[in-house]
Structure formats: C-alpha cells, structure tokens
C-alpha cells in the first residue's frame, strides 16, 4: 500500500496516465503537423479537402495536448476537444471509405487512422474514458 493511502496511489496513477496521454498526443501533434504541412505546401492542389482535414487533425492534436498540460484531469476543454477529435476521426474515416477519390493520399484520420494502426480512432476513446472517470471523481 502507498504511504499516502489509496487516495495517494490513485492520484499518482492518474498523473501517470495523464502523462502518457500528453506524450502520445504530443507525438501525434508533431507528426500530424509535419505531415499535413508537407502535404499542404507541396501537393495541396492534388487533394485540398484531404490535406485541409489533415491540417485540422494536427491542430486538434495540438489543442488536446495543450488542454491536457494546462488543465486538471477531466477539464472541460480537454473533454470537448477530445469529443471533437473523435467526431473528426469518425467523419473523416467514413468519408474516406465512402468516397476514396477525395483522399488520394493517406491522412492521419483517413480510413479511421489505418496508416497509424488505428491509434487515431482508439486514442480519443481511451482519453474520453479516462477524462470522464476523472470528472466523476
């Protein structure tokens, strides 16, 4: 048992998972931003919708990372940004499956994040579950 009791152990695990989320979101913020900037600057005319949505994904990852760093666990801003992210992944994923011609190149959220091992789909689900639990405490 923790010297701080069960509450201290739970708070430590909470901070630990928040740190993991910040690291994963930070990695996605950097990688999505780099990918989308290359796509937008180099080939925007080839797929303007796809590349614009790729940039939106990057901005979303940056915003979630900042909200997780600045806010307390379960903050309202982080929660809403993660909801927005999940809606984005599902919408972009669905459009990319139903109208693949709009997505001639992969983006972070196309086909529900298949190019990233579906982590873009699973990450907001995990984050939402965690943030909702934190809010209920």
Order of alpha helices (4+ residues) and beta strands (2+ residues): alpha-alpha-alpha-alpha
